[in-house]
Amino acid sequence: METVEYAQGRFADVYGDPAQRTVLMWHGAQTNARGSMRPLADHLAGYGVGVVVADWNSRADDRGRADLLASLHFAREASATPDDIVLVGWSLGGAAAAGVNIHAGLLDVRVAHTVCLAGAFMVVEPVSARPLPRDLADYRERAPFTLLHGVDDDVIPVAASGEFAATLRRYGWPVEVVELPTDHAAIAGAEYDSTADRYSAAHDPAALAIAADVAGRIAAVATRSNA
């Protein structure tokens, strides 16, 4: 793993070779929490996938938009196939990833697939600074979604992914929903410290097993996207 500065004062961890199949991962609302997703990134890199896990600051004046788009630009520049990036977002990062997919035409970018881990689809997403649209009739760039959500999630209810998927399907947008036997943290390879009120990389074997499962699902998506 190598830590790089993807923009001034902003850092990302790079696993494997991002010039190959590239997966860009965004953590949730916690600021500068790329390390919390390390177990997931480690597992994913084992499939021969290049992984970029970027810090970003949801508490910035622009809600993190500049960080998110700069990290996307970095991942695209590093990739041999910039339009084939798989974008993975956790919690608020999942909402941001969904925003990039939906608004790809306006942003003048393309992603091959978007994977949302316990996506916070009901809140204002940072890329557009608005809630995700419910009327998708005029959106023509339609990269597929995979929505992974833990049935034991007590932060973002699993119904959030089901409702977002229903909206996507209503407009013919490709989407798969998978409910997993886990919680809000472990689905991203993390664990929650209630004393520090902070997520960090998981150590519990059960959480690491979930991270391995999620990594395999993301790797399968990345392989299909680069076929």
BAKOLBA-913107 format. One record per residue (C-alpha): residue number from 0; x, y, z. Coordinates in steps of 0.2 Angstrom, whole numbers, always signed. Example, Ala and Ser with C-alpha at 12.3 -4.5 7.8 and 13.67 -1.06 7.14 Angstrom:
2
+-----+-------+-------+-------+
! num !    c1 !    c2 !    c3 !
+-----+-------+-------+-------+
!   0 !   +62 !   -22 !   +39 !
!   1 !   +68 !    -5 !   +36 !
+-----+-------+-------+-------+
! end
This chain:
227
+-----+-------+-------+-------+
! num !    c1 !    c2 !    c3 !
+-----+-------+-------+-------+
!   0 !    +0 !    +0 !    +0 !
!   1 !    +6 !   +18 !    -4 !
!   2 !    -1 !   +34 !    +2 !
!   3 !    -2 !   +48 !   -11 !
!   4 !    -7 !   +66 !   -11 !
!   5 !   -21 !   +67 !   -23 !
!   6 !   -24 !   +85 !   -21 !
!   7 !   -16 !   +98 !   -10 !
!   8 !   -16 !   +92 !    +8 !
!   9 !   -28 !   +78 !    +3 !
!  10 !   -22 !   +60 !    +4 !
!  11 !   -27 !   +43 !    -3 !
!  12 !   -21 !   +25 !    +0 !
!  13 !   -17 !   +15 !   -16 !
!  14 !   -17 !    -4 !   -16 !
!  15 !   -11 !   -14 !   -31 !
!  16 !    -9 !    -6 !   -48 !
!  17 !   -23 !    +7 !   -52 !
!  18 !   -18 !    +6 !   -70 !
!  19 !   -26 !   -11 !   -70 !
!  20 !   -44 !   -13 !   -65 !
!  21 !   -47 !    +2 !   -54 !
!  22 !   -59 !    +4 !   -39 !
!  23 !   -61 !   +21 !   -31 !
!  24 !   -68 !   +20 !   -13 !
!  25 !   -76 !   +33 !    -2 !
!  26 !   -79 !   +32 !   +16 !
!  27 !   -94 !   +40 !   +25 !
!  28 !   -97 !   +56 !   +34 !
!  29 !   -82 !   +54 !   +46 !
!  30 !   -68 !   +66 !   +41 !
!  31 !   -52 !   +58 !   +34 !
!  32 !   -56 !   +40 !   +38 !
!  33 !   -48 !   +31 !   +23 !
!  34 !   -40 !   +19 !   +36 !
!  35 !   -57 !   +13 !   +42 !
!  36 !   -59 !    +4 !   +25 !
!  37 !   -42 !    -4 !   +25 !
!  38 !   -48 !   -22 !   +28 !
!  39 !   -60 !   -21 !   +13 !
!  40 !   -46 !   -13 !    +2 !
!  41 !   -34 !   -26 !    +7 !
!  42 !   -46 !   -40 !    +2 !
!  43 !   -50 !   -32 !   -14 !
!  44 !   -32 !   -29 !   -19 !
!  45 !   -30 !   -48 !   -18 !
!  46 !   -40 !   -50 !   -33 !
!  47 !   -28 !   -41 !   -44 !
!  48 !   -38 !   -25 !   -43 !
!  49 !   -31 !    -8 !   -41 !
!  50 !   -39 !    +1 !   -26 !
!  51 !   -39 !   +20 !   -22 !
!  52 !   -46 !   +24 !    -5 !
!  53 !   -48 !   +43 !    -3 !
!  54 !   -50 !   +54 !   +12 !
!  55 !   -63 !   +68 !   +11 !
!  56 !   -71 !   +80 !   +22 !
!  57 !   -90 !   +81 !   +23 !
!  58 !   -89 !   +95 !   +35 !
!  59 !   -81 !  +107 !   +22 !
!  60 !   -90 !  +122 !   +16 !
!  61 !   -94 !  +113 !    +0 !
!  62 !   -99 !   +97 !    +9 !
!  63 !   -84 !   +88 !    +2 !
!  64 !   -88 !   +90 !   -16 !
!  65 !   -71 !   +96 !   -21 !
!  66 !   -62 !   +82 !   -12 !
!  67 !   -73 !   +69 !   -20 !
!  68 !   -71 !   +75 !   -38 !
!  69 !   -53 !   +78 !   -36 !
!  70 !   -51 !   +60 !   -30 !
!  71 !   -61 !   +54 !   -45 !
!  72 !   -50 !   +64 !   -56 !
!  73 !   -34 !   +56 !   -48 !
!  74 !   -41 !   +39 !   -50 !
!  75 !   -46 !   +42 !   -68 !
!  76 !   -28 !   +49 !   -72 !
!  77 !   -20 !   +34 !   -64 !
!  78 !   -31 !   +21 !   -74 !
!  79 !   -27 !   +15 !   -91 !
!  80 !   -46 !   +14 !   -94 !
!  81 !   -53 !   +29 !   -85 !
!  82 !   -71 !   +26 !   -91 !
!  83 !   -70 !    +9 !   -83 !
!  84 !   -68 !   +14 !   -65 !
!  85 !   -79 !    +6 !   -52 !
!  86 !   -85 !   +18 !   -39 !
!  87 !   -88 !   +12 !   -21 !
!  88 !   -96 !   +23 !    -8 !
!  89 !  -100 !   +19 !   +10 !
!  90 !  -115 !   +28 !   +20 !
!  91 !  -114 !   +46 !   +15 !
!  92 !  -100 !   +41 !    +3 !
!  93 !  -113 !   +29 !    -5 !
!  94 !  -125 !   +44 !    -8 !
!  95 !  -111 !   +54 !   -16 !
!  96 !  -106 !   +39 !   -27 !
!  97 !  -124 !   +38 !   -32 !
!  98 !  -124 !   +56 !   -36 !
!  99 !  -109 !   +54 !   -47 !
! 100 !  -118 !   +40 !   -57 !
! 101 !  -134 !   +49 !   -59 !
! 102 !  -126 !   +66 !   -63 !
! 103 !  -112 !   +59 !   -74 !
! 104 !  -117 !   +68 !   -89 !
! 105 !  -117 !   +85 !   -80 !
! 106 !  -100 !   +81 !   -73 !
! 107 !   -93 !   +75 !   -89 !
! 108 !   -87 !   +59 !   -82 !
! 109 !   -91 !   +41 !   -84 !
! 110 !   -90 !   +26 !   -71 !
! 111 !   -93 !    +8 !   -76 !
! 112 !  -102 !    +3 !   -61 !
! 113 !  -107 !   +10 !   -44 !
! 114 !  -107 !    +0 !   -28 !
! 115 !  -115 !    +8 !   -13 !
! 116 !  -112 !    +0 !    +5 !
! 117 !  -126 !    +5 !   +17 !
! 118 !  -130 !   +21 !    +6 !
! 119 !  -137 !   +36 !   +15 !
! 120 !  -149 !   +39 !    +0 !
! 121 !  -161 !   +49 !   +10 !
! 122 !  -150 !   +64 !   +14 !
! 123 !  -142 !   +78 !    +4 !
! 124 !  -128 !   +71 !    -6 !
! 125 !  -112 !   +81 !    -7 !
! 126 !  -109 !   +81 !   -26 !
! 127 !  -125 !   +90 !   -31 !
! 128 !  -128 !   +97 !   -14 !
! 129 !  -146 !   +91 !   -16 !
! 130 !  -156 !   +75 !   -12 !
! 131 !  -155 !   +62 !   -25 !
! 132 !  -168 !   +65 !   -38 !
! 133 !  -184 !   +54 !   -38 !
! 134 !  -188 !   +58 !   -56 !
! 135 !  -174 !   +50 !   -67 !
! 136 !  -183 !   +51 !   -84 !
! 137 !  -171 !   +64 !   -91 !
! 138 !  -155 !   +55 !   -85 !
! 139 !  -147 !   +46 !  -100 !
! 140 !  -130 !   +40 !   -93 !
! 141 !  -136 !   +24 !   -84 !
! 142 !  -121 !   +14 !   -77 !
! 143 !  -127 !    +0 !   -66 !
! 144 !  -129 !    +0 !   -47 !
! 145 !  -125 !   -13 !   -34 !
! 146 !  -133 !    -9 !   -17 !
! 147 !  -126 !   -19 !    -2 !
! 148 !  -134 !   -17 !   +15 !
! 149 !  -133 !   -25 !   +31 !
! 150 !  -150 !   -32 !   +39 !
! 151 !  -143 !   -27 !   +56 !
! 152 !  -139 !    -9 !   +51 !
! 153 !  -145 !    +3 !   +65 !
! 154 !  -138 !   +18 !   +57 !
! 155 !  -145 !   +18 !   +39 !
! 156 !  -160 !    +6 !   +38 !
! 157 !  -159 !    -7 !   +25 !
! 158 !  -176 !    -1 !   +18 !
! 159 !  -166 !   +14 !   +12 !
! 160 !  -157 !    +3 !    -1 !
! 161 !  -174 !    -5 !    -6 !
! 162 !  -182 !   +12 !    -9 !
! 163 !  -168 !   +19 !   -19 !
! 164 !  -168 !    +3 !   -30 !
! 165 !  -187 !    +4 !   -33 !
! 166 !  -184 !   +22 !   -39 !
! 167 !  -170 !   +16 !   -51 !
! 168 !  -180 !    +1 !   -57 !
! 169 !  -195 !   +13 !   -61 !
! 170 !  -185 !   +21 !   -74 !
! 171 !  -176 !    +6 !   -81 !
! 172 !  -159 !    +9 !   -72 !
! 173 !  -149 !    -7 !   -69 !
! 174 !  -148 !   -11 !   -51 !
! 175 !  -145 !   -26 !   -40 !
! 176 !  -149 !   -26 !   -21 !
! 177 !  -140 !   -38 !    -9 !
! 178 !  -144 !   -39 !   +10 !
! 179 !  -130 !   -46 !   +20 !
! 180 !  -130 !   -52 !   +38 !
! 181 !  -120 !   -38 !   +45 !
! 182 !  -121 !   -20 !   +52 !
! 183 !  -117 !    -3 !   +47 !
! 184 !   -98 !    -4 !   +50 !
! 185 !   -93 !   -21 !   +45 !
! 186 !  -100 !   -20 !   +28 !
! 187 !   -86 !    -8 !   +24 !
! 188 !   -73 !   -18 !   +34 !
! 189 !   -74 !    -6 !   +49 !
! 190 !   -79 !    -6 !   +67 !
! 191 !   -87 !    +7 !   +78 !
! 192 !   -79 !   +14 !   +94 !
! 193 !   -93 !   +22 !  +104 !
! 194 !   -81 !   +30 !  +116 !
! 195 !   -71 !   +39 !  +103 !
! 196 !   -87 !   +40 !   +92 !
! 197 !   -76 !   +35 !   +77 !
! 198 !   -75 !   +21 !   +65 !
! 199 !   -58 !   +12 !   +62 !
! 200 !   -52 !    -4 !   +53 !
! 201 !   -61 !   -20 !   +60 !
! 202 !   -51 !   -33 !   +69 !
! 203 !   -65 !   -45 !   +73 !
! 204 !   -65 !   -61 !   +63 !
! 205 !   -84 !   -60 !   +59 !
! 206 !   -82 !   -42 !   +53 !
! 207 !   -67 !   -47 !   +42 !
! 208 !   -77 !   -62 !   +35 !
! 209 !   -90 !   -49 !   +29 !
! 210 !   -77 !   -38 !   +22 !
! 211 !   -70 !   -53 !   +12 !
! 212 !   -87 !   -57 !    +5 !
! 213 !   -90 !   -39 !    +0 !
! 214 !   -73 !   -38 !    -8 !
! 215 !   -77 !   -53 !   -18 !
! 216 !   -93 !   -45 !   -24 !
! 217 !   -85 !   -29 !   -29 !
! 218 !   -71 !   -39 !   -38 !
! 219 !   -84 !   -48 !   -48 !
! 220 !   -91 !   -31 !   -53 !
! 221 !   -74 !   -24 !   -58 !
! 222 !   -70 !   -40 !   -68 !
! 223 !   -87 !   -38 !   -78 !
! 224 !   -84 !   -20 !   -80 !
! 225 !   -67 !   -22 !   -88 !
! 226 !   -71 !   -37 !   -99 !
+-----+-------+-------+-------+
! end
